[in-house]
Amino acid sequence: MSGDVAVLGVGMHPWGKWGRGFAEYGASAARTALADAGIDWRAVDSVVGADTVRGGYPGYVAGATFAKALGWQGARVTSVYAACASGAQAVAVARAQILAGLAEVVLVVGADSAPKGFFRPAGGDRSDDPDWLRFRILGATNPTYFGLYARRRMAVHGDTLEDFAQVKVKNAALGALNPNARYRRRVTADEVAASAVVADPLRLLDICATSDGGAALVLTGMEFARRHGVAEPVRIRAVSTVTPRYPTTVLDLPDIATDSAMAVEPAAGTFRASIARAAYEEAGIGPEDLSLAEVYDLSTALELQWYEDLGLCGEGEAAKLLREGATTLGGRIPVNTSGGLASFGEAVPAQAIAQVCELTWQLRGDSGDRQVARARVGITANQGLFGHGSSVIAVR
């Protein structure tokens, strides 16, 4: 049996701050995806919802919420929570159901109505929760972590504030071309430098916002796609949801300490690098085969880190790759052609699904002014709190 599943439909509700409930955004994205696939809602066998969260904790039964919003019709339902990796895990569940013969048509949905400001834990005392601890003991908000990681890149690899600013300039230019993006205005490096310092050395325009939004996919088996008249659909070839290996020696959210390497040698690569490596191995490809990548740019510095973790360049060479223009549209390996989180902001359960939407449009050749020429293979890279890996490879 082939490990591929077909992406027959994709849909999004535009990102922004709309002041409505997440179920409305998810239902809108789902209806768009169903229309794109040419499939009636009543033909859906299963709904997999990426859980909407509040303060880092799942607070809604998202799969059933979306099924109810679309109209009860008896579909199997699943809800998945893996923080920012929830969307990729929802794709993995849907793919497994199809390959196991439990469903022919699966709707994957994620949506959020995000609170204003940075994400923070819900109230109450939870001394066994590392996310709660890093806020209460260190006061380490997400931007604080982004700033620390930027400082690490500057110290270890020589990255500069100008390099970080150029990531924002690139992504804003692409987001300006995307009708689903929240921020659709080009910016200059001078504007990035003039924006307020949030977590030194990062400025406001170096860091992504929180947003409302929704995204959905209609996944089917390959035989169903052919019966439906789609002979060459975009296909999901691999989904990586790996966890870290002991010992972890690079500080990562939400943990506030690393493991000792006194007794056990660290793994050959970092956690982030292992996410991509597992996806490449499953798909039977390497970074040299990629046409484009959608990565998790919570900050400009973190986008640069993903270049190395995906194997697009060697360690410490990310800024050089950026300066050469390799990761912009028309370059050797365009990254974040959607505009990335820099242009969208975080709608946590939807963002890994939105990345697959962008790959699908690109691989179909439907991306308009931001189209990558001759796109055949794309990868997403994401990461969820508490050690949730997230990467999807799509091909055509």
Residue, then its C-alpha position, 0 to 999 in steps of 0.5 A: m500500500s502506498g503511504d501517500v494520501a491526496v490533498l483534494g481541498v484546502g481552505m483558509h479563513p483570513w488571519g486578523k483580529w476579527g472578534r468572533g469565535f474560533a468555531e466560525y473561522g474553522a467552519s468557514a475554512a472547512r466549507t472553503a476546503l470542501a468546495d475546493a475539493g468538490i466534496d459534499w460535507r455529508a460525504v466526509d467520513s471523519v473530522v480531525g480537529a486541532d484543539t483550540v487552547r487557552g493559556g497553553y491548555p486545551g479548553y475546547v473539544a475542537g473536532a466535535t465543535f467543527a462537526k456541530a458547526l457544519g451540521w451533525q452528520g454522524a462522522r467519526v471525530t477526533s480532537v488533537y492537542a500538541a500546542c503549535a504542532s497540533g495541526a501536523q498531528a491532526v494531519a498525521v491522525a487523518r492520514a493514519q485513518i485513511l491508510a488503515g482503511l477507516a475512512e476515505v474522506v477526512l476533514v482536518v480543521g484548526a482555528d483560533s480566536a487568540p487573546k490579545g498580547f503574548f501567550r501565557p499560562a492560565g491561572g492557578d498553581r501548577s508546580d509540576d508544569p514547566d510552562w507555568l514554572r518558566f513564567r512564574i520563576l523566570g518571567a520568561t514570556n515567549p518574546t524573552y525566549f526569542g531574544l535569548y535565542a537571537r543572542r545565541r545565534m549572534a554569539v555562536h554564528g555571528d548573525t547581526l541585527e541587519d540579518f534579522a531585519q532582512v528576514k522580516v523584509k523578505n516575509a513582509a514582501l511575500g505576505a503583501l501578496n497573500p490575501n489571507a495574511r493579516y499584515r499585507r504591507r512591505v517594510t524596510a530594514d530601517e522600519v524594523a530597526a526603528s520599531a520598539v525593542v521588545a526583548d533585546p536584541l529583537r524589535l517589535l517587527d522581529i516577532c510575530a503577533t497573536s491572531d485569529g484565523g482558520a485553516a482546513l484540508v480535505l484528505t482522501g485515499m489515492e483511489f478515491a481521488r482517482r474516482h473523483g477525477v483527480a489523477e495527479p493530486v498533491r500528496i502528503r508523502a511524510v509526516s514527522t511528529v518526533t520527540p527530543r532525545y536525551p540528553t537535550t543540550v540546547l535550551d528550548l521552550p518551555d523547559i528552563a534547564t538542559d540535561s547533563a551530558m556527563a554520562v550520556e553523549p548528546a545525539a548527533g543532531t538537535f531536536r529541530a534537526s531530527i524533526a526534518r530528518a525523520a520527514y526526509e527519511e520517510a519521504g525518501i528525499g533530501p533537502e536537495d530535492l525541495s522546491l520550497a519550505e514553510v517554517y515556523d518563524l516565531s521570530t526572525a532569528l528562529e527562521l534563520q535557525w530553521y534553514e540549518d535544521l532543515g539542511l538547507c545550508g550548513e551550521g552557521e551558514a543561515a545568514k549567508l544563505l539569506r544574504e545571497g537571496a537563496t530563500t526569497l522568491g526566485g532563489r534556490i530554495p524559497v522559504n515562507t512564500s506565504g509570508g510566514l507568521a511574520s505576516f499572519g501571526e499565530a493562530v496556534p491550532a491552524q498554523a501547521i495546517a495553513q503551512v500545508c495549504e500554502l504547499t498545496w497551492q504552490l504545488r498546484g501552481d495556484s499561488g499567483d504573484r508568489q508562485v515558485a516556478r516548477a514547484r514539485v516538493g515542499i516541506t513544513a517545519n513547526q514545533g510545539l511546546f513540551g517536545h512535539g515535532s511537526s513537519v509535513i512533506a508534500v509532493r506532486 
